[in-house]
């Protein structure tokens, strides 16, 4: 049972990192596309992009925290 907990938490942490990488790629591409269409909105778009980037970056951090909780706390009971 302990091996399955460790494996499942490792998969959870890995997939959240992959999803965040894909999300950053899509976000950056859409930012460049939006700035090339309307260059006068570049400051507004950059501000919103940095806000969304911070929220997007929080997801794998939460996942790593939950994964480490599963590995070190729940698997030792």
C-alpha positions as a LaTeX table, in Angstrom:
\begin{tabular}{lrrr}
\hline
Residue & $x$ (\AA) & $y$ (\AA) & $z$ (\AA) \\
\hline
Unk1 & 0.00 & 0.00 & 0.00 \\
Unk2 & 2.84 & 2.37 & 0.80 \\
Unk3 & 4.36 & 1.89 & $-2.63$ \\
Unk4 & 1.10 & 2.88 & $-4.29$ \\
Unk5 & 0.87 & 6.04 & $-2.19$ \\
Unk6 & 4.40 & 7.04 & $-3.15$ \\
Unk7 & 3.81 & 6.22 & $-6.82$ \\
Unk8 & 0.52 & 8.09 & $-6.96$ \\
Unk9 & 1.97 & 11.19 & $-5.31$ \\
Unk10 & 4.95 & 11.13 & $-7.70$ \\
Unk11 & 2.58 & 10.91 & $-10.67$ \\
Unk12 & 0.50 & 13.76 & $-9.24$ \\
Unk13 & 3.54 & 16.01 & $-8.83$ \\
Unk14 & 4.91 & 15.13 & $-12.26$ \\
Unk15 & 1.67 & 15.68 & $-14.15$ \\
Unk16 & 1.05 & 19.00 & $-12.45$ \\
Unk17 & 4.48 & 20.18 & $-13.58$ \\
Unk18 & 3.84 & 19.03 & $-17.14$ \\
Unk19 & 0.46 & 20.76 & $-17.16$ \\
Unk20 & 2.00 & 23.97 & $-15.89$ \\
Unk21 & 4.66 & 23.86 & $-18.59$ \\
Unk22 & 1.99 & 23.46 & $-21.26$ \\
Unk23 & $-0.01$ & 26.28 & $-19.69$ \\
Unk24 & 2.99 & 28.62 & $-19.69$ \\
Unk25 & 3.61 & 27.86 & $-23.35$ \\
Unk26 & 0.02 & 28.58 & $-24.33$ \\
Unk27 & $-0.07$ & 31.72 & $-22.19$ \\
Unk28 & 3.14 & 33.09 & $-23.69$ \\
Unk29 & 1.98 & 32.36 & $-27.22$ \\
Unk30 & $-1.35$ & 34.06 & $-26.69$ \\
Unk31 & 0.40 & 37.05 & $-25.10$ \\
Unk32 & 2.62 & 37.52 & $-28.15$ \\
Unk33 & $-0.36$ & 37.08 & $-30.44$ \\
Unk34 & $-2.40$ & 39.65 & $-28.52$ \\
Unk35 & 0.41 & 42.22 & $-28.40$ \\
Unk36 & 1.02 & 41.83 & $-32.12$ \\
Unk37 & $-2.67$ & 42.45 & $-32.82$ \\
Unk38 & $-3.07$ & 45.43 & $-30.48$ \\
Unk39 & 0.29 & 46.92 & $-29.48$ \\
Unk40 & $-1.31$ & 49.78 & $-27.56$ \\
Unk41 & $-2.57$ & 47.34 & $-24.89$ \\
Unk42 & 0.84 & 45.87 & $-24.10$ \\
Unk43 & 1.08 & 47.20 & $-20.51$ \\
Unk44 & $-2.42$ & 45.97 & $-19.64$ \\
Unk45 & $-1.80$ & 42.58 & $-21.21$ \\
Unk46 & 1.56 & 42.17 & $-19.47$ \\
Unk47 & 0.04 & 43.02 & $-16.09$ \\
Unk48 & $-2.75$ & 40.49 & $-16.51$ \\
Unk49 & $-0.35$ & 37.88 & $-17.85$ \\
Unk50 & 1.93 & 38.21 & $-14.83$ \\
Unk51 & $-1.08$ & 37.85 & $-12.53$ \\
Unk52 & $-2.25$ & 34.72 & $-14.31$ \\
Unk53 & 1.32 & 33.39 & $-14.36$ \\
Unk54 & 1.50 & 33.68 & $-10.58$ \\
Unk55 & $-1.78$ & 31.81 & $-10.19$ \\
Unk56 & $-0.69$ & 29.19 & $-12.71$ \\
Unk57 & 2.60 & 28.70 & $-10.89$ \\
Unk58 & 0.81 & 28.13 & $-7.57$ \\
Unk59 & $-0.87$ & 24.94 & $-8.78$ \\
Unk60 & 2.25 & 22.73 & $-8.92$ \\
Unk61 & 3.48 & 24.18 & $-5.62$ \\
Unk62 & 0.24 & 23.09 & $-3.96$ \\
Unk63 & 0.51 & 19.72 & $-5.68$ \\
Unk64 & 4.07 & 19.24 & $-4.42$ \\
Unk65 & 2.93 & 20.11 & $-0.90$ \\
Unk66 & 0.10 & 17.59 & $-1.02$ \\
Unk67 & 2.37 & 14.97 & $-2.59$ \\
Unk68 & 5.01 & 15.38 & 0.09 \\
Unk69 & 2.29 & 15.19 & 2.74 \\
Unk70 & 1.13 & 11.90 & 1.26 \\
Unk71 & 4.66 & 10.52 & 1.05 \\
Unk72 & 5.92 & 11.47 & 4.50 \\
Unk73 & 2.78 & 11.53 & 6.65 \\
Unk74 & 0.23 & 9.12 & 5.25 \\
Unk75 & 2.60 & 6.40 & 4.06 \\
Unk76 & 4.26 & 6.10 & 7.50 \\
Unk77 & 1.05 & 5.31 & 9.39 \\
\hline
\end{tabular}
